[in-house]
Structure formats: structure tokens, C-alpha cells
Amino acid sequence: MGYVGCLQALTSLNPRPRFLPKHIRTTTASMELNAPIRYAVVTGANKGIGLETVRQLAKAGATVVLTARNEKRGTEATRLLHESGLSNVVFHQLDVRDAKSIQSLADFITAHFERLDILVNNAGASGVEVDVDGLRAKNIEPATWLAGKAVNLVQDVMKTTYETAKECLDTNYYGVKNVTEALLPLLRCSTLGARVVNVSSLRSELRRIPNEQIRKELGDVENLTEDKIDRILQKFLHDLQHDALEANGWQKMLPAYSISKATLNAYTRVLAKKYPDMCINCVHPGYVDTDINWHTGTMTVEEGAEGSVMLALLPEGGPTGCYFDRTQVAEF
């Protein structure tokens, strides 16, 4: 869908989505009795927005598989949710860059639930090495970050290496793609209408990419393919190796993170066209105070999870192939 189509699909829902963020904070006791159980997976969920997404989905009555790369941290996060009264959360280890780990999760869901209704791809990596103390010492205003004016202020405390960039692309794009493809057979078994939510970023927006050709290719949804996306990412890595990112029109601020999220949005659109019976969308959660932005954000994780949860619980006939800025349809 284009921007107008996404907006029309969202506004035409009758009734409006029942599980709007302000309702999600209620207890499960207030949820509709005898509603069918939704089975959900959230990646990168032992802290931050991912953990809060698990919490809100569980409060809405879903059975949620909390996944994390670190088993100890994931188990502890699950224990704390249980202590808060959310017994409908289970933990399973997942490294989105490890094929065996992904298959283990798919096998677990098959054995225990036989289907999957919701997948929230939240795990992410920044793609840079950061001198955190040096960054904090700069005391950059949030408005400067949001306006994109911090780029020249942070070059001496942020470094993009081939290794950090590769890790970023393997997590934010290929990790999402591999997890989604492994779980697609289970999503297609959903009797409630599968929902896939890819957590993106403001950095993903095409207008932020200086290279006009890259903007055009990623924005041409009619001719967009996974092969084209792969070629763009390989070109990025090639230019990085040859110290040619700025010369060839890649973003100067968080270049690997930015292109990983732009291509994630593109993959979302490709997938939505391929599976029109599902609602598959991507969402910028807002400028949230989390580890991935070194706690420079101003929003709470509760606010940051609202968009993901709204899209995960869209009613039948909801928008698909769309990009959201929190809970509002936005331009790619």
C-alpha cells in the first residue's frame, strides 16, 4: 500500500482498533472473556521496547514467547513478568543471526502451539562503536538529534567499522528476514489473521538518503524485490570497505543502521505484497530512552511500545505494507 492506501485502510476500520495503547495498560481481567488466544513472538525482548511490548501483549491476553540472545537475561525478564502476574509469558533463547537458534524457536512453537498469530521483530544493533562517556560529555540536546543536526558533533565519538556494519545488517535486516521466513509456515496457520510488525526507525525514511538512485530503487514498490535489496546492501558494504560512503551518497549519521532500517521497510513492503492475507507493517517507535541510542531518547518504553502493539493487534481489514511513525501512518 502507498501512504494514501494505508491511511484509508486505518481510518476505515469499523470499529476502530479495539486494542489502542491506552486500553492495553488495563489488566487482563478487563479483556473480553472467551476471546481466542493469540500466540505471539517478540525478538530482542529481555529489556527496553521489546520487554514492554511483551508486557502489553500479555496484558491484552496473548500468550507471548519472549526471546533474547542471552539466556540468563531472558529468563530473568520472564521471571519478573511472572511475578507481576503475567503467567502467559514463556522464554525461548533466540540469536537472530544464528540459523540453528532460529530453527530451534520454530520447532518450539510448532511443538507447543502449532501456529503463530503475531511476530514482532524488535531485535536490533546500532552498527557503530561508541565512546559512551565522550558522547555523554557532549550533552547534545534531543532536538538536535531529532533534527539530524548531531552528525558533525559525534564523528569523533562514533565509528563505523566493517565488522560493526556487518553485525548491524545481519541483525536488523537479514536477521529479521531469516526469522520471518522460518516462522512463515506457522504464521500461515493462524486462524485469527497473522500480524508481522518490523520495528524500524526515523533513520529509515527515504528522504534522508542522499543518493537519489537508492531512494528511487527502495521506493519503487511495484518493482522492488529481495534481490534488489540484497544488491543495495552489498553495494553499501563495498563502499564502506573502500571508504566511499559519503562520496557515493550514503547517510553520514549511523550509516549502517540507517540503510538496514530503510531496507527493512522495503522488505516489509515486498512481504506484504507476497502475503496479502496478513497484516505486515513497520513502525518507528519514537525517540525512546533505550540502550540502542545510549539513553539519549526522551520517551518512555511504554510510549515506544504503543505502535508495535497496536499493529500486532490490528483487527481484520487493517492496513498492510505500511510505515507508521508510532501509531500514525507516515511516508516511507
N, C-alpha and C positions, 0 to 999 in steps of 0.2 A: 504494500500500500504506500502511496505517497502521503504527504503531510495532510492534504485535504481529506483523503480517504480515511486516514487514521482518526482524524478529528470527528468526522461524520460517524464512524463506527462507535467511537466512545460516547458521543453525545446522544446517539440514537438508542442506546441501551434502555430498555424499559422493563423493569425498574432500573435505576442506576445501580452500579455495583454495590451489592449488599455489604461487602466487607471493606468499607472505606477505613482509612487509618484510625480515625477517632473511635470507631467501633471495635477495632482489633484489640484495643487496650482493655476491653472488658474481660471478665473471666469466662471460662468455657461454660459455666452454668447458665449464662445468658444466651448461649448459642442455640440455634434451632434443634429441638430434640429429634432423634431418629434420622438426622441428616446422614447421608452416605459418607463413609470415612475416605478422606483423601490421603494418599501416600506421597510424601514429598522427600526430596533430597536437596540439601544445601551444601555447597562446597566451600571450603575455607571458612568454617563456621565455629571455630573454637573461641573467637573473640570478635570485637568490632561489629560492623554491619551484619556480617554473616551470622553471628551468635544472636543478635537482636532479631534477624529475620526468622531464625528457628523459633525464638520465643514467641513472636507474634503469630506465626503459622500454627504453632502448638496451641496457643490460646484460642485460635479460631477453630480448633478441633481436629486439625490434621495430625496424622502420625508422621513424625519427621525423623529422617536419618541425618543426624549431624555428622558431617565428615570433616576431617582435618588430617594434615600430613603427620603431625606429631601426635602419637597415640596417647601419651600421658596428658597432654593439654586437652585433647578432645574428650578423653574420659572424665577429666576433672570438670570441664564445662558441662558435660551431660549430667554429672552428679549434682552440680549446683542447680541445674534446671529441675531435676527430680525433687530436690529439697524445697524448691519453690512451689511444688505441687504439679509440675508438668511431667507426669509419668509417661506421656505419649511421645517421648523423645528417646531415640536409640543412637548409639555411636557406631560408626564404622570408619576405620582408617582409610584415607584416600590421598595419594600423591597424584595429582592430575598430570604429571609428567612421566608417570610410570605405567606402562601398559598392563603389567601383571596386577598392580594395585587397582586399576580401573576395572579389569575383568573380575577381580575379587568382589568389588562392590556390586557389579551387575549380577554375579552369582548369588550374592547375599539377598538382594532384592527379589530375585526370581524365586529363591527358596522360601522366603518368608512372606512375601506379599503378592507375587505373581503378576504384578503390574506396577506402574508408576504414573501418578497424576500430575506431579509438579517437579520440575527441575529448576533450581536457582543456581546458576553458575556465578559464584561470587569470588572464588579464589583469585588472587591477583599478585603481581610483582611490579615494582616501580621501575626497574630497568636501569638504575643508577647506583653508584657508590656515593655515599653522602657522609660528609663531616657534620654530624648532627650538632655538636657543640658550636661549630662555626656557623651553621645555619641559624641556630637559636640566637647567637650573638648579634646577628644582623637585624633581628626584631622587625621583620618585614610585615607590614600591615596586611590584613586579609584582603582588603580592597585592591591592593597592588597585585596579589596573587590572582584574584579573580579577573582582573583586567588584563592579565597576561603581561604585566609590566615588570615582573620579577626576574625575567630571563637573564638580563645583563647583571643582575645583582647576585646571582647564585652560581655563576660559572666557576668560581674559584672553590666552591664547596660541594659541587656535584660533578661527577664524572661518569660518562657513558663508555663502558668498555665493550668489546665484542662479547665477552662472557656474560656480563650483566644484561646486555641486549638480547642475547640468545635465550637466557633464562626467562626474560620477560615475554618474548614471543612464544616460547614453549609453554608458558603458563597461561597468559592472557588470551592467546589465540588458539594455538594448537592443543593446549590442554582442554579448553572449552570444547573444541571440535571433537577431540577424541572421547571425552566423557559423554558428550551428547550422542555421538554415533553409537557408542557401546550401550547406551540406555534407550535408544530409539525403539528397539523392539518392545521394551516394557512400556514406554510411553504410548505406543500404538495400541497397547492392550487396555488403555484407560477407558473405562465406561463413563467417565464424567467429563471427558474432553481435556486432553493434555495441555499443560501450560509450561512453556520454557521461558525463563527470564535470564537474560545475559546482562550482568552488571557492567556498565560502561563508564564513561567519564565525559566531562565537558571538553576534555582534550581531544575527544574523538571527532568533534564536529568538523565537517569537511572545509568550512570556510577558514579554518585555522591552518590548513596545509598550504604552504606557498606554491608548491608545484601544481600548475593548472592541469597537467595531464593526469596526475594521480587523482586529483579531485574529480576529474571527469570520469575516469575509469571506475572509481569506487561509487560514484553517484549514479552511474548508468545501470539501474536495477534491471532493465529489460535484457541486457547483455552480460550481466555480472555472473561469473562462475567461480567455483572454488579454485580452479587452475589459475585464473587471472589474479585472484587474491594471493595465491602462493607466489606467483611471479613478482608481485609488488613487494612482498616481504623478502624475497631473495635479493631483489634489487636494493632494498634498504640495507641488508647486511653487507652486500658487496660495497656499497658506497661508504658504509661505516668503516669497513676494513681499509678502504683507500682514502680515508679522511676527507670524504667528499659530500657529507650530509648537507651542509649549508649551501655549498655550491650547486647542488642538484635539487634544492628546494624542499628538503625535509624540515620538519619543525625543529627549532633550536632548543626549545624548552621540553625536557623529558621526551626526546625523540623516539626512543623505543616504545615507551609507554603509550605515547600518542598514536603511533601507527598501529600498535597492537589493538588499541580500542577502536580505531577507525575501521580496521579490517574485521574486528569482531562485529561491529554494526553491519558491515557488508555481508558477513556470513549469516547474520540473523535474517537479513532480507532474502538471501538465497534459500535458506532453510524454510522460511515462511512460504515461499512460492512452491517449494517441493512438497510441503505437508500442509495444505490449506485447511485441513480439518482440525489443526492445532492452533492455539494462540501462542505465537513465538515473537517476543519483543525484547528490546534492550532499553536500559534505563540508566541515566545519570543520577546517582543518589543524592547529589548535593555536595557542598563543601563541608564534609563531616570530619570531626576530630578523631582521627584513627592513626594507626601505625604507618599506613602506606603514604600519608602526607606529613609524617613526622610531627603529628599533632599540631599542625598549623591551622586546621579547619575550625569552623565556628559553630557547626551544627552538631546536635546530639546523634547518637547511633539510633535512637528511637525515631527521630525525624528521617535519618538516612535510609532506614528500612522500609519506610512507608510506600515508596514507589514499587519496590520489588514485591511486597506483599499484596498490594493492590493488583498488580499484573498476574501474580500467582493465583489469585482468587477471582479472576475475571469470570463473569457469568457467560453463558452460551451466547454467541454472536458478538463477542468482544473483538477489539482490533487485533490485527496481527501484522508482522513485518514493520512495526513502528518503533520510533525512538521517542523516549519520554525524558523530560527534564523533571525529575521527581515524579509527580502524579499528573503532569501536563504533557500533552503531545507537543513535540518540538521538531524542528527541521534537522535532518541529518547533516 
